[in-house]
Amino acid sequence: YDDVQRYNSRLADSVVFDVFPATLDEFVRMDWGSNIAFPPLPDADFDSLRREVDPNESSWDADGDGLSDAFELQRANEGMRFNPRLADTDGDGLSDLVEARW
């Protein structure tokens, strides 16, 4: 024993986290509601487009032409003829992917 008095206390002994009802009956009676909904993800398909502008939030390439929707929208904003909903935007028989390579 030294001259310094020490008091040791564990945090777990003094902190109580009480988030549940006191009894099991109260827990069972809690009204959880039937509309448990999670907010939508801002970009569920991770194609860098927010859902407000994404033509298909479940796919990075809505028209299946091999070009990402983000690429097609960016090119369309630059004045080029690209539509992320059409695989062949100009209807000439060549996919947008083929035309993007030229």
N, C-alpha and C positions, 0 to 999 in steps of 0.2 A: 504494500500500500504506500503510495507516495502522498505528498502534501496537497496535491491538486485533487479536488473532489470532481468526480466525473459523473455525468448522468447520461446514460445511453437509453435511447428509446427508438424502437423501430417505427417507421412511418405507418406501416400496416396496422400497428396497434392503435393508432389514433385517428385514422381516416376511415370513414365508412361510405361506401358507394351504394346508395339505396335507390335503385331504379325500378324495381319490381314492386307490385302490390304486396301488402303484408301477408295475405293468405293465398292459397292456391285457388280458392273459389273466386276471389276478386280478380285474379289473373285470368281465369277462364271467362268471366263475365265481361272483361274489357271489350269494348266495341272497336274492333280493328278496322271496320269499314270494308267495303268490297271494292273500292276503287284505289287500291294501292298502285300508284303509277310513278314511274321514274321519269325524270325529265329526259327528253331526247338528247342524244349526243350531238354536239355542234358539227361533227364530221364523222359519222358512223363508219364510212368506208375508207377513211384515212386517205382520201385523194387530194387533200388540201383545199377542198371547196366546202364552204359552210352549207348546211342543208337548205338554206333559203335560195341558193343559186344552183345547187346540184340537181341535174335532171333525173338522177336515179341514186338515191342515198345508199342503196345496197350494192352498188357496183361502181368501180372506178372508171368503167368504160360503158356507158349506157347503151350505145349503139353497136358495140361489139366489133368495131373496125380496127382495134389495136392501138388507137390513140386515146390517151386519157382525156376525160372530160375537161380537166383543168387545162391541158394543152389546147384543146379545141376552142374553149371559151377565151383563152388568152389570145389565140390567133384571130378569132372573130372580133375581139375588141380592138385588134390592130388593123381591122379592115379587110381581113382575108375571109374567104367564103368557107367557113367551117361551122357545122351544127352538131353538137354532141348527141343529138337525138337521131341523126341520120348517118348511116355508114357511108353513103355516097351523096354528099350534100348537093352537088350540082347535077346529079342524075345522068352522068355520062358513061356509066358502067365501070368506072374505076373507083375503088374505095378511097376514102380520104387518106388512109395510110399510104397507099401507093402514090397519090398526088402530093402528099407531104414530103415524100422522098425526092421529088423533082424540084 
